[in-house]
Each structure stands twice: as structure tokens, then as C-alpha cells.
Amino acid sequence: MKFLPLIWAGLWRKRARTLFTLLSIATALLLFGLMQGVSATFDRVVEQANLNRLHVRSRVTVTAPLPIADLAQIERVPGVTGVLYYSQFGAYYRDPKNSFVAIAADPARAVDIYRELVMPESQLEALKRTRTGAAVGAKLAQRYGWRIGDRIPLQSSVAKRDGTKDWVVDVVGIYDDPVLGDLDLLTSAIFLNYPFFDEARVLDRGMVDGFVVRIANPEQAAAVSASIDSLFANSPGETETRSEREYAESRLRQVGDINLFVEAIMGAVFFTLLLLTGNTMMQSVRERIPEFAVLKTLGFTDGGLFALVMAESALLSLAAAALGMAAAAGTYPQLALINGARTAMPPIVIAWGIAAALVLALASGLPPAWRVKRLEVVDALAGR
């Protein structure tokens, strides 16, 4: 600690240069934190996918409907312990910007398949007996201030038989996921009764978007998937069955290879940053060569001066990392909206940011520190 004033004086010898370098590193780590945070959150969503669930969709395209009559055949497949049929559509509340996913399904089957979702039994019974009833995810209800008993008008692109696209539903239940919370996309969705939805719409009546299948043994996922798909092979409604993890990964791939984007962008940013920081440290040390020679004559060892320069590099990088990661942690909840649910930055990303700053400090500080360590006092004072 007694050398801290000396390190501090060296850093602030050229205030403008140090300040701009500090801001450059902080900005890079802010970008790093935001991008890695989104990537880590998506990875966690995939990792938390239930291994006992399979998703059955059309093989042709995800938008092609399947007959609800396929339900009986899927339920008879060995290893299947429950099946949920559903249709989903995009809806919004008052303004198209207030969009979310509406899912029409059988309430009893939905609770049986998604057992992680928690809703009072009385509300579930109310949903079953209320034709226009709806169960709202906790995050969605919190966002719009909906309560039990509210009647809410929804708009969507799905046309009704009465010529409108307005769906008026009664909130009879609010459900939540106490384990995943914000990371569960379903907590930002709304469930409707399938008969109400199917009878009111104009197109695709008697059809569903897909099935969610619960299986007894996740090790049999591949075999059960093959058995389901073989039932509808060479039919107009061929299916493609995937595990929930594969289904989640495929949805993310529609956005693109997020990890590849992050790695490519951050690789370019850190390479440029390494050149910038390394040049700053080399220039700072070059300007103080006579001063380091004087310190050697006063008794500072080669190792001591080496540590002094490395400490300057580490202090600069870590201070910038603290600033950048703090800004990233504060900004991330506003940026990372998982279907409208704000999530905190994963702690591992902050650890990665600090580690990246240490690597940067080592790479940029090592060459000038090594030069100071090998410095000859006579040559330095003579300007050679």
C-alpha cells in the first residue's frame, strides 16, 4: 500500500490520456457485459428445459397446423404419460407495442404438463368452468396491473366469426414459476380455454399448432419421438418431434448463432483494445525511463519496478472494469427483456468481465514492465 501514491502519480501523469483509456476499456466491458449477459441468459433458458417433455410440430413448417384428432394416437404411444394440445397467437393490449403470446389450451392438461407452474386450485377450477376465462402469467399481470375479476380486451391478427379481431377474456387465475421466475417465458403469456378460441375463430377450426408430450423416462426421448413421427409419416400432417431442449435451441437459432456473434464482435473489440492499452502503457513508461533509472539508483530492485508497472496496468484495467461492469449490470435489466420480463445480469458474466480485465492488464503491462526490469541505469540516464 505504501507504493500506491507512486502508482497513482504514474497513472495520472497525463490525465487526458489515462481518462480516455479508462473510458475506452469501460465502454468495451459495458458492451461485453451486455452481450455476454444476453448469451448467458439464453443458455440458462436452454439448460433449464424440462427433459421429460417433447414438442410435436409440423414437419413442413412451424406455422402449419395439425389436426387435434392426432391427440388420441399420441396418447397411445408407449412411454407417453400426458399430452397437451395448444394453439398460440400473438396478441396485444390496447397498443401493438404491448404484445405477448396467448395460448389456447385445455387448462387441466396444461397444469398436468407444466407442473412447475403454480396456481391456486380454486383459480384452476374457475378457469375450467368459465368459458371466457383466462389464466395470466405473473409477470404479465404485474406489467399491466391485472387482477382476478378483470375483464380485458385483447387484439390480435386472428379473425373471429363475428368479423372482428377482438378477444375479450375474464382474468380468473394468475400463475407463476417459483423456480425459474423471470426466465420462464410462460410467466409472460396468457392461457385461454381452447374451446372458446376454436369456436370463435374463422380459420383452422379443429386444428392446433402442436402438442407438448410428457414422457416417463427422458432416456427414451429419442425412441418416443421416433414412434410419434412414424404414426404420421407420409400423411398430410407429418410431424417432427423434439425434446424441449432441442426445441428451445431451434427457436434461438432462428435469431442466429448468438454465441458466434458475441465471440466475433468481442474478439475484434478486445484486440483493438489491447493495441490501445498496450500503446498507452508503452508510451507512459517510455516517457519515464529516466525516472525509473533514478528509482533504481535509490534502491528499487528490478522485480520491484516490474511489479510497479504491472500494478499500474492492473489498477487502470480493474478500475475501468468496475466502471464498465457496474454500468452493464444497471443497464442489462432494461435491455434483456425475456418476453417482457426483466432479468438481472448473471453473476458469472461479471466474473468474466473482471477476468477479461486482468488478462488485458497482463498482456498490456508485461512488455513495458519487462523493459523496465532490464533497464540499465547508465544507459537510461544517458538517453540511450
C-alpha positions as a printed NumPy array, in Angstrom:
array([[  0.   ,   0.   ,   0.   ],
       [  2.928,   2.376,   0.622],
       [  3.646,   2.436,  -3.133],
       [  0.058,   3.328,  -4.052],
       [  0.772,   7.108,  -4.26 ],
       [  3.639,   6.351,  -6.644],
       [  1.42 ,   4.155,  -8.806],
       [ -1.336,   6.766,  -8.744],
       [  1.08 ,   9.529,  -9.758],
       [  2.316,   7.439, -12.671],
       [ -1.223,   6.82 , -13.926],
       [ -2.241,  10.477, -13.745],
       [  0.946,  11.858, -15.245],
       [ -1.037,  12.525, -18.432],
       [ -4.618,  12.866, -17.176],
       [ -6.326,  13.134, -20.563],
       [ -4.602,  10.032, -21.903],
       [ -5.414,   7.994, -18.804],
       [ -9.014,   9.193, -18.769],
       [ -9.632,   8.309, -22.414],
       [ -8.007,   4.896, -21.959],
       [-10.13 ,   4.303, -18.861],
       [-13.319,   5.203, -20.738],
       [-12.329,   3.031, -23.718],
       [-11.847,  -0.034, -21.519],
       [-15.043,   0.697, -19.558],
       [-17.065,   1.042, -22.782],
       [-15.672,  -2.219, -24.142],
       [-16.542,  -4.034, -20.917],
       [-20.008,  -2.466, -20.917],
       [-20.546,  -3.949, -24.389],
       [-19.012,  -7.231, -23.227],
       [-21.308,  -7.402, -20.202],
       [-24.481,  -6.711, -22.159],
       [-23.732,  -9.188, -24.953],
       [-22.438, -11.932, -22.693],
       [-25.363, -11.357, -20.337],
       [-27.9  , -11.958, -23.096],
       [-25.977, -15.012, -24.289],
       [-25.697, -16.442, -20.757],
       [-29.397, -15.863, -20.09 ],
       [-30.384, -17.707, -23.271],
       [-28.011, -20.537, -22.368],
       [-29.65 , -20.806, -18.955],
       [-33.101, -20.947, -20.555],
       [-31.928, -23.869, -22.693],
       [-30.249, -25.641, -19.77 ],
       [-33.416, -25.376, -17.648],
       [-35.554, -27.014, -20.357],
       [-37.516, -29.984, -18.995],
       [-36.008, -33.265, -20.188],
       [-39.316, -35.082, -19.699],
       [-41.162, -33.007, -22.304],
       [-41.266, -33.343, -26.069],
       [-42.652, -30.843, -28.562],
       [-44.56 , -32.094, -31.601],
       [-44.878, -29.663, -34.515],
       [-45.481, -29.913, -38.251],
       [-42.505, -31.187, -40.228],
       [-43.33 , -28.855, -43.114],
       [-43.214, -25.571, -41.204],
       [-43.798, -24.438, -37.639],
       [-46.796, -22.407, -38.788],
       [-48.618, -25.367, -40.355],
       [-51.448, -26.635, -38.096],
       [-52.037, -30.239, -37.083],
       [-55.398, -31.985, -36.56 ],
       [-56.464, -32.151, -32.925],
       [-57.541, -35.71 , -33.719],
       [-53.847, -36.704, -33.587],
       [-54.141, -36.419, -29.795],
       [-55.612, -39.9  , -29.324],
       [-52.85 , -41.594, -31.312],
       [-50.069, -39.756, -29.485],
       [-51.528, -40.673, -26.094],
       [-51.302, -44.367, -27.001],
       [-47.559, -44.285, -27.712],
       [-45.627, -46.329, -25.099],
       [-43.754, -44.109, -22.681],
       [-46.143, -41.164, -23.029],
       [-47.746, -40.127, -19.728],
       [-49.541, -36.93 , -20.758],
       [-50.268, -34.766, -23.804],
       [-51.2  , -31.099, -24.112],
       [-52.629, -29.701, -27.345],
       [-52.42 , -25.96 , -27.943],
       [-52.77 , -23.108, -30.385],
       [-50.899, -19.89 , -29.83 ],
       [-51.148, -16.472, -31.377],
       [-49.74 , -13.016, -30.919],
       [-51.965, -10.611, -29.009],
       [-51.634,  -7.12 , -27.631],
       [-53.312,  -4.97 , -25.012],
       [-54.51 ,  -1.508, -26.132],
       [-51.327,  -0.781, -28.13 ],
       [-49.412,  -3.042, -30.564],
       [-46.284,  -2.301, -28.528],
       [-47.896,  -4.149, -25.592],
       [-47.59 ,  -7.546, -27.258],
       [-47.377, -11.024, -25.739],
       [-48.203, -14.649, -26.507],
       [-51.713, -16.014, -25.989],
       [-52.038, -19.793, -25.708],
       [-55.331, -21.621, -26.185],
       [-55.237, -24.981, -24.412],
       [-57.039, -27.361, -22.084],
       [-56.44 , -25.976, -18.535],
       [-56.294, -29.378, -16.85 ],
       [-53.814, -30.718, -19.376],
       [-51.7  , -27.55 , -19.185],
       [-51.318, -27.824, -15.401],
       [-50.536, -31.526, -15.706],
       [-47.794, -30.986, -18.312],
       [-46.282, -27.796, -16.86 ],
       [-46.133, -28.834, -13.231],
       [-43.612, -26.115, -12.394],
       [-46.352, -23.526, -12.864],
       [-48.143, -22.734,  -9.618],
       [-51.749, -21.519,  -9.435],
       [-54.304, -21.917,  -6.612],
       [-56.682, -24.834,  -7.119],
       [-59.704, -22.557,  -6.787],
       [-58.472, -20.429,  -9.685],
       [-57.846, -23.515, -11.805],
       [-61.419, -24.687, -11.208],
       [-62.7  , -21.225, -12.12 ],
       [-60.715, -21.393, -15.375],
       [-62.231, -24.768, -16.232],
       [-65.809, -23.642, -15.751],
       [-65.506, -20.105, -17.195],
       [-65.739, -20.26 , -20.976],
       [-64.129, -16.83 , -21.456],
       [-61.749, -17.348, -18.543],
       [-58.026, -16.69 , -18.793],
       [-55.019, -17.506, -16.618],
       [-52.383, -14.793, -16.76 ],
       [-48.668, -15.189, -16.104],
       [-47.459, -13.338, -13.011],
       [-45.057, -11.118, -14.946],
       [-47.722, -10.194, -17.482],
       [-50.238,  -9.406, -14.736],
       [-47.662,  -7.28 , -12.928],
       [-46.808,  -5.366, -16.098],
       [-50.395,  -4.295, -16.79 ],
       [-51.783,  -4.336, -13.259],
       [-54.339,  -7.068, -13.98 ],
       [-56.187,  -8.671, -11.079],
       [-58.62 , -11.539, -10.595],
       [-62.02 , -10.468, -11.902],
       [-60.748,  -8.026, -14.525],
       [-62.263,  -8.193, -17.997],
       [-59.579,  -7.34 , -20.539],
       [-59.914,  -6.712, -24.293],
       [-57.199,  -8.266, -26.436],
       [-56.499,  -7.615, -30.1  ],
       [-54.746,  -9.968, -32.492],
       [-54.385, -10.915, -36.142],
       [-56.703, -13.922, -35.685],
       [-60.089, -13.165, -37.243],
       [-63.275, -14.156, -35.421],
       [-66.543, -15.372, -36.906],
       [-68.253, -12.154, -35.864],
       [-65.941, -10.229, -38.226],
       [-63.734,  -8.679, -35.528],
       [-60.301,  -9.452, -34.165],
       [-61.174,  -8.536, -30.596],
       [-60.939, -11.172, -27.867],
       [-62.478, -10.211, -24.525],
       [-61.468, -12.51 , -21.666],
       [-62.022, -12.635, -17.917],
       [-58.998, -12.982, -15.638],
       [-59.826, -15.863, -13.3  ],
       [-56.315, -17.014, -12.433],
       [-52.709, -15.832, -12.074],
       [-49.916, -18.388, -12.209],
       [-46.17 , -18.201, -11.569],
       [-42.999, -20.271, -11.742],
       [-41.305, -20.058,  -8.314],
       [-38.128, -21.742,  -9.602],
       [-37.252, -20.016, -12.871],
       [-39.293, -16.864, -12.327],
       [-38.401, -14.292, -14.993],
       [-36.61 , -16.86 , -17.132],
       [-39.79 , -18.862, -17.7  ],
       [-41.325, -17.424, -20.862],
       [-44.735, -18.757, -19.846],
       [-44.918, -16.297, -16.942],
       [-45.253, -13.558, -19.578],
       [-48.035, -15.332, -21.501],
       [-51.782, -15.789, -21.107],
       [-53.742, -19.062, -21.26 ],
       [-57.241, -19.225, -22.754],
       [-59.722, -22.083, -22.974],
       [-59.252, -23.887, -26.289],
       [-62.988, -24.474, -26.994],
       [-63.693, -20.742, -26.615],
       [-60.867, -19.879, -29.01 ],
       [-61.519, -22.631, -31.542],
       [-65.246, -22.   , -31.928],
       [-64.814, -18.242, -32.307],
       [-62.088, -18.192, -34.962],
       [-62.678, -18.352, -38.695],
       [-59.729, -20.419, -39.944],
       [-58.154, -23.717, -38.87 ],
       [-61.01 , -24.83 , -36.656],
       [-60.335, -28.264, -35.194],
       [-56.605, -27.739, -35.678],
       [-53.774, -26.999, -33.25 ],
       [-50.289, -25.577, -33.564],
       [-48.702, -28.515, -31.795],
       [-48.572, -30.891, -28.856],
       [-46.447, -30.991, -25.715],
       [-45.812, -34.563, -24.605],
       [-44.672, -35.66 , -21.166],
       [-42.704, -38.905, -21.071],
       [-41.901, -41.195, -18.17 ],
       [-38.185, -41.604, -18.901],
       [-36.087, -38.858, -20.533],
       [-33.613, -41.509, -21.715],
       [-36.349, -42.768, -24.044],
       [-36.901, -39.334, -25.628],
       [-35.369, -40.324, -28.964],
       [-37.339, -43.56 , -29.177],
       [-40.646, -41.945, -28.218],
       [-40.034, -39.091, -30.677],
       [-39.411, -41.583, -33.481],
       [-42.556, -43.522, -32.569],
       [-44.712, -40.39 , -32.663],
       [-43.324, -39.24 , -36.005],
       [-43.779, -42.706, -37.515],
       [-47.521, -42.514, -36.775],
       [-47.949, -39.647, -39.218],
       [-45.286, -40.489, -41.796],
       [-46.443, -39.982, -45.405],
       [-49.612, -38.259, -44.209],
       [-50.722, -34.681, -44.954],
       [-49.808, -33.775, -41.36 ],
       [-46.305, -35.194, -40.939],
       [-44.747, -34.287, -37.605],
       [-41.343, -33.511, -36.198],
       [-40.853, -34.293, -32.518],
       [-38.017, -32.798, -30.482],
       [-37.077, -32.647, -26.847],
       [-37.83 , -29.365, -25.099],
       [-34.129, -28.519, -25.023],
       [-33.764, -29.062, -28.77 ],
       [-36.933, -27.067, -29.35 ],
       [-35.581, -24.139, -27.295],
       [-32.263, -24.258, -29.144],
       [-34.003, -24.254, -32.527],
       [-36.023, -21.169, -31.564],
       [-32.847, -19.352, -30.557],
       [-31.157, -20.359, -33.809],
       [-33.917, -18.531, -35.659],
       [-32.394, -15.353, -34.243],
       [-28.906, -16.518, -35.2  ],
       [-25.849, -18.077, -33.598],
       [-25.738, -15.689, -30.65 ],
       [-22.535, -17.125, -29.199],
       [-20.759, -16.771, -32.543],
       [-21.893, -13.15 , -32.886],
       [-20.736, -12.353, -29.359],
       [-17.362, -14.045, -29.771],
       [-16.674, -12.405, -33.144],
       [-17.606,  -8.901, -32.016],
       [-15.858,  -9.106, -28.664],
       [-12.752, -10.635, -30.25 ],
       [-12.422,  -7.627, -32.539],
       [-13.152,  -5.2  , -29.69 ],
       [-10.593,  -6.705, -27.311],
       [ -7.918,  -6.957, -29.996],
       [ -8.319,  -3.242, -30.72 ],
       [ -8.447,  -2.514, -27.004],
       [ -5.251,  -4.496, -26.409],
       [ -3.423,  -2.41 , -29.004],
       [ -4.762,   0.812, -27.482],
       [ -3.958,  -0.087, -23.88 ],
       [ -0.598,  -1.594, -24.75 ],
       [  0.387,   1.536, -26.645],
       [ -0.712,   3.702, -23.708],
       [  1.384,   1.736, -21.229],
       [  4.432,   1.647, -23.523],
       [  4.229,   5.392, -24.1  ],
       [  3.756,   6.094, -20.392],
       [  6.797,   4.014, -19.45 ],
       [  8.929,   5.43 , -22.301],
       [  8.347,   8.954, -21.017],
       [  9.521,   7.948, -17.519],
       [ 12.632,   5.944, -18.346],
       [ 14.961,   8.446, -16.57 ],
       [ 12.673,   8.393, -13.542],
       [ 12.829,   4.592, -13.345],
       [ 16.624,   4.823, -13.591],
       [ 16.652,   7.198, -10.638],
       [ 14.43 ,   4.813,  -8.664],
       [ 16.929,   2.033,  -9.345],
       [ 19.744,   4.165,  -8.031],
       [ 17.693,   4.8  ,  -4.883],
       [ 17.493,   1.079,  -4.192],
       [ 14.415,  -0.172,  -6.03 ],
       [ 15.008,  -3.705,  -7.295],
       [ 14.361,  -4.938, -10.82 ],
       [ 11.466,  -7.025,  -9.506],
       [ 10.065,  -4.098,  -7.57 ],
       [  9.914,  -1.849, -10.627],
       [  8.469,  -4.705, -12.671],
       [  5.691,  -5.068, -10.078],
       [  5.195,  -1.297, -10.025],
       [  4.454,  -1.134, -13.764],
       [  2.238,  -4.213, -13.631],
       [  0.323,  -2.664, -10.734],
       [ -0.305,   0.478, -12.819],
       [ -1.682,  -1.643, -15.655],
       [ -3.827,  -3.723, -13.282],
       [ -5.2  ,  -0.68 , -11.447],
       [ -6.159,   1.014, -14.724],
       [ -7.839,  -2.103, -16.136],
       [ -9.643,  -3.088, -12.936],
       [-10.938,   0.442, -12.307],
       [-12.288,   0.514, -15.868],
       [-13.746,  -2.974, -15.423],
       [-15.549,  -1.924, -12.243],
       [-16.997,   1.099, -14.033],
       [-17.977,  -0.839, -17.172],
       [-19.472,  -3.864, -15.415],
       [-21.403,  -1.656, -12.98 ],
       [-22.905,   0.183, -15.948],
       [-23.657,  -3.127, -17.663],
       [-25.338,  -4.576, -14.556],
       [-27.508,  -1.475, -14.249],
       [-28.419,  -1.369, -17.943],
       [-28.929,  -5.075, -18.546],
       [-32.34 ,  -5.46 , -16.814],
       [-33.755,  -2.784, -19.139],
       [-32.212,  -4.417, -22.211],
       [-32.752,  -8.115, -21.516],
       [-36.493,  -8.445, -21.826],
       [-37.486, -12.103, -21.962],
       [-40.996, -11.761, -23.332],
       [-41.416,  -8.617, -21.263],
       [-39.759,  -9.96 , -18.113],
       [-36.661,  -8.095, -16.93 ],
       [-33.853, -10.316, -15.669],
       [-30.773,  -9.472, -13.627],
       [-27.344,  -9.957, -15.139],
       [-25.949, -13.433, -14.341],
       [-23.116, -13.113, -11.754],
       [-20.853, -15.287, -13.913],
       [-20.774, -12.523, -16.546],
       [-19.4  , -10.04 , -14.01 ],
       [-16.708, -12.579, -13.094],
       [-15.853, -12.97 , -16.795],
       [-15.566,  -9.203, -17.126],
       [-13.122,  -8.96 , -14.216],
       [-11.127, -11.883, -15.634],
       [-11.005, -10.208, -19.054],
       [ -9.711,  -7.01 , -17.422],
       [ -6.958,  -8.961, -15.647],
       [ -5.912, -10.636, -18.897],
       [ -5.871,  -7.234, -20.586],
       [ -3.757,  -5.805, -17.749],
       [ -1.294,  -8.676, -18.022],
       [ -0.997,  -8.503, -21.816],
       [ -0.646,  -4.707, -21.978],
       [  1.573,  -4.308, -18.918],
       [  4.026,  -7.166, -19.419],
       [  6.137,  -5.702, -22.308],
       [  6.8  ,  -2.279, -20.681],
       [  7.297,  -3.897, -17.268],
       [  9.856,  -6.273, -18.73 ],
       [ 11.67 ,  -3.354, -20.349],
       [ 11.86 ,  -1.525, -17.013],
       [ 13.108,  -4.672, -15.297],
       [ 16.007,  -4.993, -17.763],
       [ 16.767,  -1.284, -17.694],
       [ 20.435,  -0.299, -17.325],
       [ 20.805,   2.814, -15.182],
       [ 23.775,   4.249, -17.073],
       [ 22.144,   3.853, -20.475],
       [ 18.832,   5.27 , -19.248],
       [ 20.421,   8.386, -17.733],
       [ 22.493,   8.883, -20.851],
       [ 19.367,   8.764, -23.002],
       [ 20.403,   5.599, -24.813]])
